[in-house]
């Protein structure tokens, strides 16, 4: 199958430090690709490169067959890439509804917030008028995911969505991601790229995986090989 997103030979530096080294990955519609690795191995840097928040020093990025290597972030969003950053980064003084409208900023005109988002996250429907800063950490994470989904992306990129979240919300997020991969918001499957340190959560959801270590791909392949290849043990080294 032709991948929706394909990165080939990516390199990135911070000052004199070589952060990403010849990283390649593929994300396919209907599948969850999990990006694994410990803190400091380059996972967030890779996601920022994919989103255009950091420039590509070497390598190429293709999305839906188009070379997007030099496209700015807002153009990538308009083409159908949604991003949930680490730390959520919601607008604490804006209401839930206003936060979701911010997710529609890339669309022309006054597009209404899709009701499907409230069906996906019922707690947000109950709190439409409450400020984002008044929500719990788990509710804020759900709001961040819903905001990224608001413009109707075909690829959803998430950076550590389980960080600091209570177990029951983690389970809810897992169910949502599996549903999105299978049927999206409108019956059309999506591609999901999930960056995660929590191995059990990632392994339960993943169709494919990529393990980073010191900015390089240490192991990758279909998720049914995770245990056989000892990926959990490699993450603990």
N, C-alpha and C positions, 0 to 999 in steps of 0.2 A: 504494500500500500504506500502511496506517495504521502510523505509526512506533511502536516500542516505547517510545522515549524522545523527548520533544519539549520543547525549551527555547525560550521565546519572549521576546525583549526583555530579556535579563538585564543588570543593572547591578550593579557592586560597587565599593566604595571602600576604600582603606587611608588612614586619616586624611583629608587633603584631596585625595588623589590618586584620580582616576577610573580604576580599573583595567580594568573591563569596561564596554563601551559598546554597549548594544542588541544583544547577542549572541544569535543564534538558531541552533539546530541540530536535526537529526533523526538518530536511529539506528534502523535497521530490522533485523529478524531475518534472518539469513542473509547479512548484509553487514558489511564492515569499513569503518568511518568513521574517517579519519585526521585528527587535529587537528595542523596544522603551524604552525611559527613559530619565530622565533629566541628566545634567552633573554630573559626580562623582558617578553614581550608579553602575558602574562596567561593562558597555557595552564594552568599548575598551579592558578592561582586559579579558573579556570573548572571544572576537575575537582573541586576542593574544594567549590565551590558545588553542583555536581551531586550530590555525595555528602552534602551537609548539614554538612560540616565548617566551612563559612562560610555565613552567612545570605544570602539573596537580598535585595538592597536594593530592587530593582524587577524586574518580570518574573514569568513563571510557568514551572513545571516539571510535566510530565505524564509518568507512567510507566504503561504498559498501560491508558491511558485515565483514570487516577486523578490528581488534583492532589496532588502530593507536595511542593509548594513549601515548606511549613512542617513537614514530617515530620523528626524527628531521624534521624541517621545509621543507628542500629541498626534503625529501622523500614524504611529504604530497603534495607538488606541483607536483611532478612527478606522483603521483597517480590521480591527476586531481582536485586539489583545487587551485583556483585563489584568490588573495587577493589584494584589493585596500585599502591601509592604509589611516588613517586620515591625512590630510595635503598633500596628493598626493605623495610626495617624489619622484618626477621625477628627472632625471639627467639634471640639468639646462644647462650644457656646452655641452651636447650631442644633436645631431639633433633628430628630431622626429623619423626618421628611426632607428637611433642608439638606442634610448630609447626602441623602439619596439623590436629590436634585443636582448636587455638585458632581455626582457621577455621570450626569447627563450633559455636562458642560461641553463635551465634544460634539454634541448633536445640535444642528441648527434649530432655531425656534424654541417654543416652550413645549417640550415633549413631556407628557405626564409620566409619573413614576409607574412602572409596570406593576400591576396588582399581583403578578406572579411572584414578585419578590416577597410580598407579605404572606403569600401562601407557603413559600419556601421557609420563611422565618416568621412564624406566627407571633413570636414575642415582640417583633418590631411593629406589627400591626397594632398591638396593644399600647405601644409607646410612641406613636407617630409624633405627638406634640411635645415629648420630653427631650431635654437637651442631651446631646451625646455624652457629655461629661458626667451625667447622672446615672448612666447605665453601668452595670457590672462589667468586669473585664471580658467575660464570655459573651455578653450581649454586645459589647463594643466590637468584638471580633466578628460576630454575625453581621453587624452593621457594615463593617469594612468589606466583608465578602459581598454583601448585597449591593453596596455602592459600586464595586468593581463590575458587578453583573448588570447594573442598570442600563448601560448602553447596548447590551446584547452581544458580548464578545463571543468569538468562536474558540478562543484559547484563554483559559484562566490560569494565571501564574500566582502562586501563593508562597510567601516566605514565612516559615515557622508559624503556621496558624494555631498550633496547640500550645505555644509558649505561654505559661502562666495561666492556663485555662483549666477550669474544674472538669473532672472526668465526664460528667454527664453532658456537658457542652461539647467536649471532644467527640463523644459518640454521635451527637447531633451533626456536627460538622462533617464527620466521616460519611454519614448517610447522605448528606447534601452533595458532597463531592461525587459519590458513586452515582447518585441520581443525575447530576449534571453531565457526567461522562456518558451516561446512557441515553438521556433524552433532553438535556439542556433545559431551558425555560419554556421552549416553544415546540418541543417534540423532536428537535434536531440535536443529535449528539454533539458534544463538545470535546475538545482536548484539554486535559488538565496537567499542569506541571506543578508538582508539590515539593517544596523544599522543606526538609524535616530532619530533626535529630532524634525524635521519638521513634525508635525502630519498630516497635510493635504496631503502632498506629500506621506507619508507612507501609509495612509489610502486608498488613491486612487489606490495604486499599490498592496497592500498586499492581499494574499490569506489566510495567517495565521499570527498571531502576538504573541509576547512575551513581556510583560512589566516587566522591572526590577525596583526594588526599594530597596536601601541599600543592593545590592548584592543578593537579593532574587527574585524569580518569583512571582510577585504580581497578575498577571492575564495572561492567555494565551488561545488560541483557534482560531477558524476560524474568518477571518476578518469581516464577516457580523455582528459579535457581538460587535465590537468596540464601536459603539454609544450606544447600549443597556446597556453595562457594564460601560459606563462613563469613558472610558480610557483617552479621552482628558482632562477631569476634574482631573483625578488622576495624570496625568503628570504635571498639573499646581499646585498641592498642595505643 
